[in-house]
Amino acid sequence: MEKLESYLEKDGRITTGQMADICGLTKRALRLYHEKGLLSPVFHDEDTGYRYYSLCQIPRADRIARLQNLGFTLSEIGELLLGMSLNSERELYARKVSEVRAEKARLSVVEQLLREHLEMEGSSEDLVVSGVSLKWKPERTFVVINLEGCEVQLASEHTEEGALAWYYAMALMREHIQQLGLPAVVCNHISTMISPENLAQRNFSVDRACVAVPQQYLPLEEDTLVIPEGFVVYATALTFFDNSGKSSEVAGIEELLDYISAHKFAIRGSYMGIGDVDEEITGSLGGTFDRLRFEIPVTLPN
């Protein structure tokens, strides 16, 4: 940065570039502040088109930048600069705190979902036998969504009616998530559930779903499910239906149950199906997922 004395021009005025340099801003930011009526140049030379600022405007420019860094919009900053009552200012700051907390919750969930996606690729630590993996998982907490009056039976083959029923169930899940005030991003990773009792009978009825939520963001007085640390068996698929229309999920669950039975494991929790379906499932047999994961918590024999 140049010496401050070298900035002084025409009666102590400084150019837009010099103002930006001193304040650590860009010329574009200063132009935007001007357009929004937050900080106007003290002089506009119509012959050259240059705009000039005063050194005494530096504190105001600095305050605008600091408020932006705190997440305030330029509209909100305008209200603060105009002056407001102490109560109104406290309400504005309190609202911003709530927004920051909501964003922290969203980012925490985003991080968790990204990590889970990476885990779906498997690792060298997994024990892989006939396409089924056995892995130790830490304790996890989920918010449970009950699909009252909308039980979905996982069909072994693709049907238009089954796909529409599934979309309706997904709509109910998303609506419930929004009512809880959870970050919208959790809708990207809803897990379907089949109870241990139904699994034992090979009845693939889905009457509940769940979403993983960091402990500190769990809604109060909501049905939660804690899966203690332990082993899970899981398999993955790239599509919901294969080219012949057969359900990869049903085949995957069957494979998990066969593996559990053959190794004399005990089922210790509900089946969870995790994946992201595309929008064309009702119109074709595509139903592609980034990665579909089938998982059942188990207890190994002594």
Disulfide bonds with the S-S distance in Angstrom:
none
